[in-house]
Amino acid sequence: MTYTGDVTPGGPPAVRELDRLTIAKLSVGPMDNNAYLLRCRTTGEQVLVDAANEAPRLLELIGDAGLATLVTTHQHMDHWLALEEVVAETGARPLAHAEDAPGLPIEVEPVAGGDRVSVGDCTVEVIHLRGHTPGSIALLYQDPVGTSHLFTGDSLFPGGPGRTTNPNDFTQIMDDLEAKVFGPLPDETWVYPGHGNDSTLGAERPHLAEWRTRGW
């Protein structure tokens, strides 16, 4: 079945099989949060991006293979309501950016932009995108035999950047997106956001000036 990224609350995961990595996307909770389970196809090691809600469903998705690492993209509560329970059940190493770590319910290991997180024989790179929160991050997987895959949390969606509450934060998120995402990464890069449908950088790139003009 062709991966589209379309998931619904309470529904099954959408699964994408890359050459070296499997991506499973699951919608959880009343705010239709996306959680992403990354699995190395060589070693079976797994990493979860955002234990947002519904710990039992996330633990079912993780299964008997266990969980090595759990990355929280930012400090907003709808992205970590299952964090404590999933870490307690799996023993996973919890990670988040240092600037958002104080807003999480458990102690986490801090990461910064440019750090790399292993997923078995694969790695994802941390990209610090300020504006939605001070410590919001995205995770970039550069497939050695395919396109790039970017897990953006609430920093980038189809149709625009993540929500900001003042002009300075809006300018910051746009500056970071242009410098760290749209500048270096190609149009084919697949975007996996914290809520809703997926996109690509190529689909969003023509609208950057429009986003700047409208201010959100």
NULOVEX-128439 format. One record per residue (C-alpha): residue number from 1; x, y, z. Coordinates in nm, 4 decimals, padded with zeros to 6 digits. Example, Ala and Ser with C-alpha at 12.3 -4.5 7.8 and 13.67 -1.06 7.14 Angstrom:
num,px,py,pz
1,01.2300,-00.4500,00.7800
2,01.3670,-00.1060,00.7140
This chain:
num,px,py,pz
1,00.0000,00.0000,00.0000
2,00.1298,00.3441,-00.0946
3,00.2089,00.5654,00.2037
4,00.0061,00.8877,00.2111
5,00.0451,00.9931,00.5753
6,-00.3325,01.0046,00.6206
7,-00.4286,00.8908,00.9721
8,-00.7365,00.9417,01.1873
9,-00.7843,00.9514,01.5652
10,-00.8318,00.5971,01.6895
11,-00.7410,00.4537,01.3508
12,-00.4519,00.2324,01.2426
13,-00.1021,00.3655,01.1819
14,00.0215,00.4636,00.8382
15,00.3449,00.2749,00.7740
16,00.6221,00.3733,00.5346
17,00.8994,00.1277,00.4521
18,01.2234,00.2973,00.3494
19,01.5361,00.1086,00.2523
20,01.6849,00.1240,00.6040
21,01.4117,00.2757,00.8203
22,01.0426,00.2099,00.8841
23,00.8212,00.5044,00.9795
24,00.4868,00.4423,01.1511
25,00.2565,00.7432,01.1982
26,-00.0259,00.7274,01.4527
27,-00.2891,00.9881,01.5429
28,-00.3557,01.0072,01.9170
29,-00.5673,01.2150,02.1517
30,-00.8459,01.4710,02.1067
31,-00.6142,01.7203,01.9352
32,-00.5241,01.4745,01.6575
33,-00.1556,01.4672,01.7512
34,00.0836,01.2698,01.5372
35,00.3290,01.0304,01.7002
36,00.6000,00.8720,01.4870
37,00.7759,00.5433,01.5554
38,01.1058,00.5030,01.3719
39,01.2517,00.1517,01.3443
40,01.5901,00.0527,01.2061
41,01.5284,-00.2296,00.9606
42,01.8700,-00.3823,01.0323
43,01.8805,-00.3847,01.4119
44,01.5143,-00.3410,01.5050
45,01.5973,-00.0509,01.7385
46,01.3113,00.1948,01.7771
47,01.2757,00.5661,01.8515
48,00.9449,00.7426,01.9230
49,00.8870,01.1052,01.8283
50,00.6311,01.2666,02.0650
51,00.4500,01.0481,02.3172
52,00.1588,01.2831,02.2780
53,-00.1334,01.0909,02.4259
54,-00.2964,00.7464,02.4588
55,-00.0046,00.5593,02.6112
56,-00.1709,00.2163,02.5629
57,-00.1957,00.2680,02.1867
58,00.1631,00.3891,02.1690
59,00.2845,00.0904,02.3689
60,00.0908,-00.1403,02.1376
61,00.2591,00.0250,01.8389
62,00.6021,-00.0151,02.0026
63,00.5330,-00.3803,02.0723
64,00.7806,-00.6359,02.1996
65,01.0758,-00.4755,02.0197
66,01.1067,-00.2153,02.2957
67,01.1943,00.1503,02.2735
68,01.5478,00.2878,02.2903
69,01.4785,00.6622,02.2799
70,01.1830,00.8997,02.3063
71,01.2207,01.2474,02.1572
72,00.9807,01.5278,02.2514
73,00.9703,01.8014,01.9868
74,00.8582,02.0777,02.2252
75,00.7130,02.1525,02.5664
76,00.3427,02.1970,02.4864
77,00.1329,01.9552,02.6907
78,-00.0511,01.7948,02.3998
79,00.2831,01.6530,02.2817
80,00.3868,01.4841,02.6062
81,00.0775,01.3597,02.7902
82,00.1928,00.9963,02.7488
83,00.5630,01.0701,02.8000
84,00.5927,00.9654,03.1621
85,00.3974,00.6407,03.1191
86,00.5763,00.5319,02.8010
87,00.9201,00.5973,02.9535
88,00.8216,00.4110,03.2710
89,00.6988,00.1097,03.0721
90,00.9838,00.0918,02.8209
91,01.2860,00.2406,02.9973
92,01.3480,00.4575,02.6916
93,01.5954,00.7450,02.7109
94,01.3911,01.0694,02.6990
95,01.5340,01.3594,02.4966
96,01.4267,01.7201,02.4378
97,01.5922,02.0534,02.3687
98,01.7434,02.2114,02.6797
99,01.5291,02.5259,02.6496
100,01.2028,02.3292,02.6606
101,01.3152,02.0567,02.9025
102,01.1936,02.2443,03.2151
103,00.8388,02.2376,03.0771
104,00.8232,01.8575,03.0616
105,00.6846,01.6331,03.3367
106,00.9983,01.4217,03.3789
107,01.3705,01.4862,03.3653
108,01.5063,01.4470,03.0145
109,01.8477,01.4421,02.8519
110,01.9008,01.7739,02.6717
111,01.9823,01.7926,02.3015
112,02.0813,02.0866,02.0835
113,02.0773,02.1735,01.7169
114,02.3294,01.9651,01.5239
115,02.3144,01.6711,01.7647
116,02.2485,01.3275,01.6207
117,02.0177,01.0624,01.7612
118,02.0799,00.7019,01.6650
119,01.8044,00.4715,01.5432
120,02.0035,00.1518,01.5264
121,02.2255,00.1827,01.2193
122,02.0450,00.5023,01.1130
123,02.0723,00.8526,01.2574
124,01.8502,01.1595,01.2702
125,01.9815,01.5137,01.3099
126,01.8322,01.7641,01.5546
127,01.7370,02.1005,01.4007
128,01.6558,02.3794,01.6474
129,01.3634,02.5891,01.5201
130,01.2872,02.8766,01.7559
131,00.9547,03.0607,01.7610
132,00.6714,02.8201,01.8374
133,00.8539,02.7574,02.1654
134,01.2124,02.8485,02.2575
135,01.3268,02.4878,02.2337
136,01.1216,02.3470,01.9475
137,01.3106,02.0960,01.7359
138,01.2732,01.9049,01.4132
139,01.4397,01.5738,01.3316
140,01.5969,01.5118,00.9912
141,01.6587,01.1688,00.8446
142,01.8681,01.1868,00.5292
143,01.8034,00.8608,00.3497
144,02.1296,00.7551,00.1814
145,01.9361,00.5960,-00.1065
146,01.6362,00.8304,-00.1243
147,01.4925,01.1645,-00.0248
148,01.5129,01.3363,00.3131
149,01.2465,01.3016,00.5813
150,01.1757,01.5839,00.8281
151,00.9725,01.5491,01.1483
152,00.8757,01.9083,01.2272
153,00.6681,01.8955,01.5465
154,00.4585,02.2129,01.5505
155,00.7146,02.4291,01.3691
156,00.5988,02.3611,01.0119
157,00.2651,02.2452,00.8705
158,00.1048,02.2291,00.5290
159,00.0146,02.5927,00.4728
160,00.2503,02.7665,00.7087
161,00.4718,02.7804,01.0158
162,00.3615,02.6818,01.3636
163,00.1591,02.9210,01.5753
164,00.3404,03.2146,01.7310
165,00.2077,03.4746,01.9737
166,00.4023,03.7879,01.8834
167,00.5790,03.9398,01.5808
168,00.9284,03.8668,01.7124
169,00.8546,03.4957,01.7491
170,00.6970,03.4879,01.4032
171,01.0049,03.6494,01.2501
172,01.2237,03.4029,01.4405
173,01.0392,03.0932,01.3214
174,01.0382,03.2137,00.9615
175,01.4083,03.3009,00.9767
176,01.4940,02.9589,01.1197
177,01.2741,02.7734,00.8718
178,01.4304,02.9535,00.5770
179,01.7885,02.9222,00.7025
180,01.7801,02.5695,00.8430
181,01.5082,02.3927,00.6442
182,01.4106,02.5515,00.3138
183,01.7628,02.6789,00.2444
184,01.9643,02.3561,00.2712
185,01.7010,02.0892,00.1980
186,01.5571,01.9919,-00.1421
187,01.1962,02.0136,-00.2576
188,01.1544,01.6359,-00.2328
189,01.2010,01.6449,00.1462
190,00.8952,01.4882,00.3077
191,00.7449,01.6827,00.5984
192,00.5854,01.4958,00.8895
193,00.4107,01.7529,01.1151
194,00.2871,01.7291,01.4725
195,-00.0785,01.7373,01.3641
196,-00.2621,01.6551,01.0439
197,-00.1450,01.5641,00.6976
198,00.2067,01.5424,00.5613
199,00.3548,01.7657,00.2935
200,00.6807,01.8267,00.1078
201,00.9101,02.1274,00.1109
202,00.8443,02.1686,-00.2603
203,00.4718,02.2082,-00.1988
204,00.5303,02.4723,00.0695
205,00.8292,02.6642,-00.0713
206,00.6324,02.8830,-00.3183
207,00.4335,03.0288,-00.0284
208,00.7175,03.1548,00.1924
209,00.6783,03.5174,00.0857
210,00.3013,03.4904,00.1321
211,00.3499,03.3635,00.4886
212,00.5848,03.6526,00.5631
213,00.3340,03.9032,00.4321
214,00.0347,03.7714,00.6223
215,00.2341,03.7412,00.9474
216,00.1259,03.3931,01.0545
